[in-house]
Amino acid sequence: MTIDPQRLALLEQAQRIAPKGVKVEYTDGTIIMQAAPTVIHQRNLFHLRRQFDAHRPDGFMPTENTDLESPHAAKLRNPDLTYLPEEVMEIEGNTAPADVALIAVEIVSPSNPENDWVGKLRDYAVMRIPLYLIVDARDSTVTLFSEPNHDRYHTRTDRKFGETVRMPEPFGFDLDLSPLNPYA
């Protein structure tokens, strides 16, 4: 599936006029614009990325806020962190194929948690992203979803800040959740 050309033009216009730091995504006929993340959001993302970077597979690089699109669905999503093959990042354009992403990591926005917990949970499974990690600093939880099939993930692992969660291959390490901070 591809995004309708008229909606794609509108999406591209929204991306051009959006203020710096505003994320623009597209799903189910809706353009979603979200304000810049909080300081705690950025801090938590830093601590996660540092650990993932130490275990990233050769030939893959981290990207923050890269638009992912999928031939399986007319969707454009922009995870806080993902890992893509280096050769994908050598091509021109503003989007990367979702089905080559190793993971999507999202830090839940306090103003729009449904986007991460409902929309992206469904969309990342449809886009066939093998791992989806949700960090919810509202209640100090981390949830790892894996084994996507159609519009849902089959495996769910829940942990609290301060614990660890095992990240499956190709990362293959225990993600330490103790450096994460909750929202006030």
C-alpha positions as CSV (number, residue, x, y, z in Angstrom):
1,M,0.0,0.0,0.0
2,T,1.1,3.5,-0.6
3,I,0.0,6.8,0.8
4,D,-2.6,8.6,-1.5
5,P,-0.7,11.2,-3.5
6,Q,-2.9,14.1,-2.3
7,R,-2.4,13.1,1.3
8,L,1.3,12.6,0.7
9,A,1.6,16.2,-0.7
10,L,-0.3,17.4,2.4
11,L,2.1,15.4,4.7
12,E,5.1,16.8,2.9
13,Q,3.7,20.3,3.4
14,A,3.1,19.7,7.1
15,Q,6.7,18.5,7.4
16,R,8.0,21.6,5.7
17,I,6.1,24.1,7.8
18,A,6.3,22.3,11.2
19,P,8.5,24.2,13.7
20,K,11.8,22.7,14.6
21,G,11.4,19.8,17.0
22,V,7.8,18.9,16.0
23,K,7.3,15.3,14.8
24,V,5.0,14.7,11.9
25,E,3.6,11.2,11.2
26,Y,0.8,9.7,9.1
27,T,-1.5,6.8,9.9
28,D,-5.0,5.8,8.9
29,G,-5.7,9.1,7.0
30,T,-4.5,11.3,9.8
31,I,-1.5,13.5,10.1
32,I,-0.2,13.6,13.7
33,M,2.0,16.5,14.8
34,Q,3.6,16.3,18.2
35,A,5.5,18.9,20.2
36,A,9.2,18.7,21.0
37,P,10.0,16.2,23.8
38,T,10.7,17.0,27.4
39,V,14.2,17.1,29.0
40,I,13.4,13.8,30.9
41,H,12.3,12.3,27.5
42,Q,15.7,13.2,26.0
43,R,17.6,12.0,29.1
44,N,15.9,8.6,29.0
45,L,16.5,8.3,25.3
46,F,20.2,9.0,25.8
47,H,20.6,6.3,28.4
48,L,18.7,3.8,26.2
49,R,20.7,4.6,23.1
50,R,24.0,4.4,24.9
51,Q,23.2,0.8,25.8
52,F,21.9,-0.2,22.4
53,D,24.8,1.4,20.6
54,A,27.2,-0.9,22.6
55,H,25.3,-3.9,21.3
56,R,24.3,-2.8,17.8
57,P,24.9,-5.4,15.0
58,D,27.7,-4.6,12.5
59,G,26.4,-2.7,9.4
60,F,23.5,-1.1,11.3
61,M,23.4,2.5,12.6
62,P,21.2,4.3,15.1
63,T,18.8,7.0,13.9
64,E,16.6,9.2,15.9
65,N,13.4,10.6,14.4
66,T,13.8,9.0,11.0
67,D,10.5,8.6,9.0
68,L,9.8,4.9,8.4
69,E,7.3,3.8,5.6
70,S,6.1,0.4,4.8
71,P,4.9,-1.3,1.6
72,H,2.5,-3.3,3.8
73,A,0.6,-0.3,5.0
74,A,-0.1,3.3,4.0
75,K,1.7,4.6,7.1
76,L,4.6,6.9,8.0
77,R,5.9,6.6,11.5
78,N,8.8,8.3,13.2
79,P,10.2,6.4,16.2
80,D,12.4,8.1,18.8
81,L,15.1,5.6,18.1
82,T,15.6,2.8,15.5
83,Y,18.5,0.9,14.0
84,L,18.7,0.7,10.2
85,P,21.2,-0.8,7.7
86,E,23.9,1.7,6.9
87,E,23.3,1.3,3.1
88,V,19.7,2.4,3.6
89,M,21.0,5.7,5.0
90,E,23.1,6.3,1.9
91,I,20.1,6.9,-0.4
92,E,18.4,10.3,-1.1
93,G,15.1,11.1,0.4
94,N,13.3,11.6,3.7
95,T,12.1,8.1,4.5
96,A,13.5,4.7,5.1
97,P,11.8,1.3,4.7
98,A,10.3,0.1,7.9
99,D,10.8,-3.6,7.2
100,V,14.6,-3.3,7.5
101,A,14.4,-1.6,11.0
102,L,15.6,-3.8,13.8
103,I,13.6,-2.1,16.5
104,A,11.4,0.9,17.2
105,V,11.9,2.6,20.6
106,E,9.3,5.1,21.9
107,I,9.4,7.3,25.0
108,V,5.7,7.8,25.8
109,S,4.5,11.4,25.5
110,P,2.6,12.5,28.6
111,S,0.3,14.6,26.4
112,N,-0.6,11.8,23.9
113,P,0.1,8.3,25.3
114,E,-2.5,6.7,23.0
115,N,-0.3,7.4,20.0
116,D,2.5,5.1,21.4
117,W,0.2,2.5,23.2
118,V,-2.4,2.1,20.5
119,G,-1.6,3.6,17.1
120,K,2.2,2.8,17.0
121,L,1.7,-0.6,18.7
122,R,-0.6,-1.6,15.8
123,D,1.3,0.2,13.1
124,Y,4.8,-1.1,14.0
125,A,3.4,-4.7,13.9
126,V,1.8,-4.0,10.5
127,M,5.1,-2.5,9.3
128,R,6.8,-5.8,10.4
129,I,9.3,-4.1,12.8
130,P,10.5,-7.1,14.9
131,L,10.9,-5.3,18.2
132,Y,8.9,-2.4,19.8
133,L,10.1,-1.0,23.1
134,I,7.8,1.4,24.9
135,V,9.3,3.4,27.8
136,D,6.5,5.0,29.8
137,A,7.9,7.5,32.3
138,R,4.4,8.3,33.6
139,D,4.3,5.0,35.6
140,S,8.0,4.0,35.4
141,T,7.4,1.0,33.1
142,V,9.1,-0.5,30.1
143,T,7.3,-2.9,27.7
144,L,9.0,-4.9,25.0
145,F,6.8,-6.3,22.2
146,S,8.1,-8.9,19.7
147,E,7.0,-11.4,17.1
148,P,4.9,-9.2,14.9
149,N,2.1,-10.8,12.9
150,H,-0.3,-8.7,10.8
151,D,-1.6,-6.0,13.2
152,R,-0.3,-7.2,16.6
153,Y,2.7,-8.5,18.4
154,H,2.5,-12.0,20.0
155,T,5.0,-11.5,22.8
156,R,4.9,-8.9,25.6
157,T,7.4,-8.4,28.4
158,D,6.8,-5.8,31.1
159,R,9.4,-4.4,33.5
160,K,9.7,-1.5,36.0
161,F,12.4,1.2,36.1
162,G,15.3,-0.2,38.1
163,E,15.0,-3.7,36.6
164,T,16.4,-5.2,33.4
165,V,14.8,-6.5,30.3
166,R,16.4,-9.0,28.0
167,M,16.8,-7.7,24.4
168,P,16.6,-10.5,21.9
169,E,19.0,-11.0,19.1
170,P,20.3,-9.3,17.0
171,F,21.1,-7.1,20.1
172,G,21.3,-9.9,22.7
173,F,21.9,-8.1,26.0
174,D,20.1,-7.1,29.2
175,L,18.9,-3.6,29.0
176,D,19.5,-1.8,32.3
177,L,16.4,0.3,33.3
178,S,17.9,1.8,36.4
179,P,19.2,5.0,34.7
180,L,15.7,5.9,33.6
181,N,13.8,8.8,35.3
182,P,10.0,9.1,35.7
183,Y,8.1,12.2,34.8
184,A,7.4,14.4,37.8
